[in-house]
């Protein structure tokens, strides 16, 4: 019977390996990897009992994004709406207004805590409410994963193993400090709590706003918002400064001026003919403040001149669309309205198309920061420069037309 079953078991095992992505190679088995973490966890102050409880019966979750699986292309952007949805869909007006309406109610409900946060930490109430709204829909979004499971998987076979190995050790330290495992519900990348803390940020920025002796980022709204504000402050938040303003690009300029490498004081943008889209004059206090142009949908949506706090929001989540969402949601909670110019005219582009465009631009001599299949300010700027240099309509977007021109130009050379 054993001989009869052996080929069947072998076939099933092989199929599971193929489907799960854990093809036989030189990487250690998951259990061996976990065992190898013990000295590092012990040195970080994690007890053997905590370590064993954390990993008891744990299996890797091979369905999450950003894994480095043999024979399978990287899908690091798969789980991030910031890189897979069109700008007009990500910045959906109806959804933003629903969040803003809830945010205004919560601003009243938590007025005392928000005033204390503004006074003691220096981050305005609207921005930290917007972070909460974007991250977990004010706590209404139920996080789908166990933090230890996803962090262990990413540390074992993720595309950024060392980063997540550190996050896993920090998550174990959270358990050691008394955080309940049941509270460690997470995004696919291991972020936890109402405002989505990576474990490495917890011991640095978590705050006990109400002084009850606990830093509860999971249920205590005051603690969670103060902790999120402390994160922003730690990343360089400028007290009293906004994130940016929607602007009108003059006919003498275009979206090819986008990006932090082309930052200049507001006074210079004003001389170039840039005006605020809401018709208000530039405040005197902003004349010497540096800003850079941000056109998240290229020419197919609103453009902004953004300040240091925009970059701080990006350090919370490295995405232009995310930072625009949070900044604009903060404005809406504060009572402002929709964008003056609507998003539209373009959809999400395929990763492979973006990568080919980026590679083509590199071959054409343009300075593309990274060939990664993602549309960031550098890619949009360089596309704009390419279009400008080749007499094309400058829309700063990785369109099929841009790809076709790059291919035809390369074929002639």
Secondary structure as GFF3:
##gff-version 3
##sequence-region A 1 413
A	DSSP	alpha_helix	2	20	.	.	.	ID=ss1
A	DSSP	alpha_helix	30	43	.	.	.	ID=ss2
A	DSSP	alpha_helix	48	55	.	.	.	ID=ss3
A	DSSP	alpha_helix	81	84	.	.	.	ID=ss4
A	DSSP	alpha_helix	87	90	.	.	.	ID=ss5
A	DSSP	alpha_helix	93	109	.	.	.	ID=ss6
A	DSSP	alpha_helix	111	120	.	.	.	ID=ss7
A	DSSP	alpha_helix	125	136	.	.	.	ID=ss8
A	DSSP	beta_strand	145	146	.	.	.	ID=ss9
A	DSSP	alpha_helix	147	157	.	.	.	ID=ss10
A	DSSP	alpha_helix	161	176	.	.	.	ID=ss11
A	DSSP	three_ten_helix	181	183	.	.	.	ID=ss12
A	DSSP	beta_strand	185	186	.	.	.	ID=ss13
A	DSSP	alpha_helix	199	205	.	.	.	ID=ss14
A	DSSP	alpha_helix	221	234	.	.	.	ID=ss15
A	DSSP	beta_strand	244	248	.	.	.	ID=ss16
A	DSSP	three_ten_helix	255	257	.	.	.	ID=ss17
A	DSSP	three_ten_helix	260	262	.	.	.	ID=ss18
A	DSSP	beta_strand	264	265	.	.	.	ID=ss19
A	DSSP	alpha_helix	266	271	.	.	.	ID=ss20
A	DSSP	beta_strand	275	276	.	.	.	ID=ss21
A	DSSP	three_ten_helix	284	286	.	.	.	ID=ss22
A	DSSP	beta_strand	290	294	.	.	.	ID=ss23
A	DSSP	beta_strand	303	306	.	.	.	ID=ss24
A	DSSP	alpha_helix	308	316	.	.	.	ID=ss25
A	DSSP	alpha_helix	320	333	.	.	.	ID=ss26
A	DSSP	alpha_helix	351	363	.	.	.	ID=ss27
A	DSSP	alpha_helix	377	389	.	.	.	ID=ss28
A	DSSP	alpha_helix	400	412	.	.	.	ID=ss29
###
